[in-house]
Amino acid sequence: MRKVSTIVESYYSKMIQKEQLRESSYLPRRELPIKPEKKSEWYKKENPNRLCREYKLKDDSYNNFVSDLLDLQTDLQHHARITLDYPLIKIELWTHDLMDITEIDKDWAKKAEQIFRGYADEDVY
């Protein structure tokens, strides 16, 4: 029971700190202890090591982009974990045999970015 109360107390303490930071606009942005989350970039997760990225598209671009990603998988003969939850497309890449990120994963990510740029100007949220 003590552990749960410690977790809850820590959570509320962090929430209060965030609220105080929001209210203290006199602090220069670079001095804030919480950096804003960068959107639309690949990032690394562990267990297993993998590259991850979320794309957010709308309307026909969503379906077309998913179709292009599936074609990319076929062309490279390397498959990602793709989770579809409209309007989000979440991608996780790693080489399953090695349980780690390899060059083919990086190449896959670069090509996915190139494909995305074709849609980015028109139908991105």
C-alpha positions in Angstrom: 0.0 0.0 0.0 2.9 2.3 0.8 4.3 1.9 -2.7 1.0 2.9 -4.4 0.7 6.0 -2.3 4.3 6.9 -3.1 3.6 6.6 -6.8 0.4 8.6 -6.6 2.2 11.3 -4.6 5.0 11.5 -7.1 2.5 11.7 -10.0 0.6 14.6 -8.4 3.9 16.3 -7.5 5.0 16.2 -11.1 1.6 17.5 -12.3 1.9 20.5 -9.9 5.4 21.2 -11.1 4.2 21.2 -14.8 1.3 23.6 -13.9 3.7 25.9 -12.1 6.0 25.9 -15.1 3.1 26.8 -17.4 2.3 29.7 -15.2 5.8 31.0 -15.0 6.2 32.5 -18.4 9.1 34.7 -17.2 11.5 31.7 -17.6 13.3 31.5 -20.9 12.3 28.4 -22.8 15.9 27.0 -22.7 15.8 26.9 -18.9 12.7 24.9 -18.6 13.5 21.4 -17.3 10.9 19.8 -19.6 11.7 19.9 -23.2 8.9 19.7 -25.7 8.5 16.3 -27.4 9.7 16.4 -31.0 7.1 15.2 -33.4 7.5 13.4 -36.7 10.9 12.0 -36.1 12.3 8.5 -35.7 13.3 7.6 -32.2 14.7 4.5 -30.6 13.0 2.2 -28.1 14.4 -0.8 -26.2 13.4 -4.4 -25.5 13.9 -5.1 -28.4 16.0 -2.2 -29.7 13.9 -0.7 -32.5 13.2 2.4 -34.5 9.8 4.0 -34.0 7.8 6.7 -35.7 4.3 7.9 -35.9 2.8 9.6 -38.9 -0.5 11.4 -38.9 -2.4 11.7 -42.2 -5.9 12.3 -43.2 -8.4 11.2 -45.9 -7.1 9.4 -49.0 -3.5 10.2 -48.1 -3.8 7.9 -45.1 -4.8 4.9 -47.3 -2.3 5.7 -50.0 0.6 6.1 -47.6 -0.2 2.7 -45.9 -0.3 1.1 -49.4 3.1 2.6 -50.2 4.5 1.3 -47.0 3.3 -2.2 -47.7 4.9 -1.9 -51.2 8.1 -0.8 -49.5 8.1 -3.9 -47.3 7.6 -6.1 -50.3 10.4 -4.4 -52.3 12.9 -4.6 -49.4 11.7 -8.1 -48.2 11.9 -6.6 -44.7 8.7 -6.1 -42.6 8.0 -3.6 -39.9 5.3 -3.7 -37.3 2.7 -1.2 -38.6 -0.1 -0.2 -36.3 -3.1 1.6 -37.9 -5.3 3.7 -35.7 -6.7 6.4 -38.0 -5.4 9.1 -38.4 -2.2 7.6 -36.9 0.2 5.2 -38.5 2.8 3.8 -36.0 5.8 2.0 -37.3 8.3 -0.1 -35.4 11.4 -1.4 -37.2 14.0 -3.9 -36.1 15.7 -7.0 -37.4 13.8 -9.8 -35.6 16.6 -12.4 -35.9 19.1 -10.1 -34.1 16.5 -8.3 -31.9 18.3 -5.1 -32.8 18.5 -2.3 -35.4 20.5 -3.0 -38.5 21.3 -1.1 -41.7 18.3 -2.5 -43.5 16.1 -1.0 -40.8 17.8 2.4 -41.2 17.4 2.1 -45.0 13.7 1.2 -44.6 13.2 4.3 -42.3 14.9 6.6 -44.9 12.7 5.3 -47.7 9.6 5.7 -45.6 10.5 9.3 -45.0 11.0 9.9 -48.7 7.5 8.4 -49.3 6.0 10.5 -46.6 7.4 13.8 -48.0 5.2 13.2 -51.0 2.2 13.4 -48.8 3.5 15.9 -46.2 2.6 19.0 -48.1 -1.0 18.2 -48.7 -2.8 16.1 -46.1 -0.8 16.0 -42.8 -2.5 17.1 -39.6 
